[in-house]
Amino acid sequence: MRLAIASTTVNQYKWYMLLTLTILTSITIAVTHADRTRAGSIAIFLYVLAATTSLWLLTVHASPYAGIETIEPSGLYLNLT
């Protein structure tokens, strides 16, 4: 069951929409804090840090059996023998 779920892919348009919403949110934060540059810089930094971490976690878990953070079944093979 897990392999069947992992073999499915996320539609590319969903990723484009997620990135668009991330960019629009950062623009909204910048416009909201336009009169206070220091507060705006801190708010943008915190948002970019949180958004980058969230997007990285989503991309890692979208395809757990491919990429840099690959999950290998070698641990399962050790337990079977």
C-alpha positions as CSV (number, residue, x, y, z in Angstrom):
1,M,0.0,0.0,0.0
2,R,2.8,2.5,0.9
3,L,4.6,1.8,-2.3
4,A,1.4,2.4,-4.3
5,I,0.9,5.7,-2.6
6,A,4.6,6.7,-3.0
7,S,4.5,5.9,-6.7
8,T,1.9,8.6,-7.3
9,T,3.1,12.1,-8.1
10,V,1.8,15.5,-7.2
11,N,0.3,17.5,-10.1
12,Q,2.8,20.2,-11.3
13,Y,0.1,22.9,-11.2
14,K,-0.3,22.4,-7.5
15,W,3.4,23.1,-7.0
16,Y,3.1,26.2,-9.2
17,M,0.1,27.4,-7.2
18,L,1.9,26.8,-3.9
19,L,4.9,28.8,-5.1
20,T,2.7,31.6,-6.4
21,L,0.9,31.8,-3.0
22,T,4.2,31.9,-1.2
23,I,5.5,34.8,-3.4
24,L,2.2,36.7,-3.0
25,T,2.3,36.3,0.8
26,S,5.8,37.6,0.9
27,I,4.8,40.6,-1.2
28,T,1.9,41.2,1.1
29,I,4.1,41.2,4.1
30,A,6.5,43.6,2.4
31,V,3.7,46.0,1.5
32,T,2.2,45.8,4.9
33,H,5.5,46.7,6.6
34,A,6.6,49.3,4.0
35,D,6.6,52.1,6.5
36,R,8.7,50.2,9.1
37,T,11.7,48.8,7.3
38,R,13.3,47.0,10.2
39,A,10.1,45.3,11.2
40,G,9.5,44.4,7.6
41,S,12.9,42.9,7.2
42,I,12.4,40.8,10.3
43,A,9.0,39.7,9.2
44,I,10.1,38.8,5.7
45,F,13.1,36.9,7.1
46,L,10.9,34.9,9.5
47,Y,8.4,34.1,6.8
48,V,11.0,33.1,4.2
49,L,12.6,30.8,6.8
50,A,9.3,29.2,7.7
51,A,8.2,28.9,4.0
52,T,11.5,27.4,2.9
53,T,11.5,24.8,5.6
54,S,7.9,23.9,4.9
55,L,8.4,23.7,1.1
56,W,11.5,21.5,1.7
57,L,9.6,19.1,3.9
58,L,6.8,18.9,1.3
59,T,9.2,18.1,-1.5
60,V,11.0,15.5,0.5
61,H,7.7,13.8,1.5
62,A,6.2,14.2,-2.0
63,S,8.6,11.6,-3.4
64,P,10.3,9.7,-0.5
65,Y,11.9,7.1,-2.7
66,A,13.8,9.5,-5.0
67,G,16.1,12.5,-4.6
68,I,18.7,13.5,-2.1
69,E,16.8,12.3,0.9
70,T,16.2,8.8,-0.5
71,I,14.7,6.1,1.7
72,E,16.4,2.8,1.0
73,P,14.8,-0.6,1.7
74,S,18.1,-2.1,3.0
75,G,16.9,-1.9,6.6
76,L,13.9,-4.0,5.7
77,Y,16.2,-6.6,4.1
78,L,18.3,-6.8,7.2
79,N,15.3,-7.5,9.3
80,L,14.0,-10.2,7.0
81,T,17.3,-12.3,7.2
